[in-house]
Amino acid sequence: MHKRLTSLSLAVVIALTAACSASAVKTEYVALGVTVHSVDLAMTVWGQYVRDGLAKPGQEDKVRAAYQKYQDAIVVAKAGLGLSDNSATPADLSAAAAALIDVVQSFTGKKVS
């Protein structure tokens, strides 16, 4: 999972940076890259927590559900940054990412930022 996240993070940041031209769009790309990086960090912390045998099944289910919501939001955000008029708000992605990070932090007791 971590390799997939890292690959996704790198691909998103590269694609978003290369594609942007207007400053407002560039800001959205950078914000998306920061969000992806933060989630990657949270999932790294979570992965270690799981490998250490500390995760309970209910916790794993909550993180899995939060991660799926984040994945759904990032797909919409990426489509929105394709410059369509029906773009998702950055708040949608930020909310999903924040919820995932909060869940991981609440279980692991580690600050992710």
N, C-alpha and C positions, 0 to 999 in steps of 0.2 A: 504494500500500500504506500509506503514512504517513497519508494522509487517512482511510483505513479504520480504522487503528489509533487515531487521535485520536478519531474518531467513536465507535468502540467504547468507548474509555476514558471519554469524557465520558458516553455513554449508560449505561454500567455504574455509574459513580460516582453519577450523578443518580438512577438507578433504585434503586440499593442504599441510598443515603442516604434517599430518600423513603420507602422501604418498611420501614425498620427501626423497631422500637419497644423491644424488650428490649435491655439493655446488652450481653449476650453476642452477640446477633445483630448489634447495631450494630458491635461490635468486628470481627466477621467481615466485614461490609460494608466497613468502613474498610480492613481488611487486604487485601481483594480489590482495592479501589481503588488502594492503594499498589503492589500487585503489578502491576496493569495499567499504572500510570504508569511503573514501572521497566522493564517490557518495551517500552513505547512509546519510552522513551529509548534503550534498547538497539537497537531497530529503526531509530531515527533515525540513530544512529551507524553502524549496518550499512549503511543506505541511502546515506549519504555515502561510505562505503568503496567501495561498489559503483559509485556515480557517478564516483568518482575513478579507476575502472578498476583497482583493486587486488585485487578478489576473483577467486579462481580458481574454476573450475567445481565442483571437489570441495568447496570451502568453501561455495559457494552451496547445494549439495545438503545439506550438514550443517545449515546454518542453516534451510533450508526444512523439513527433517525435524524439527528441534527446535521450530520455530515451529508446525508441525502438531500436535506433542504438546502444546504449550502451549495451542493453540486447543481441542483435545479436552478438556484439563483444565479450561479456563475454562467450557466448556459444561456440564460436569458440576458444577463449583462453583456456577455460576449456578443450575442446577436444584436443587442442594442447598440453596442459600440461599432457595429458594422454600418453605422450611420443611418439606420432606418428611423423613420419618424415615430415608431412605436417602441422606442427604447425603454428599458427598465430604468427605474431610478437607482442611483447609487445607494440610496437608503435601503432598498430591498436587499441588495447584496451585503451591505454593511450589517444589517440586522441579522441576516442568516449567519454571517461569519461571527458576529458577536455572540449569538446564541450558542454556536458550536464551541467557541473559545470559553464561554462561561461554564458550559457543561464540563468541559475537560478540566478547567481550573477547580471547579467545585469538587470533582472526584479525586484529582491528584494532589490538591493543596498547593500546586505550584503556579506562580504568576507567569502568564504567557503574554509577552508584549513585543 
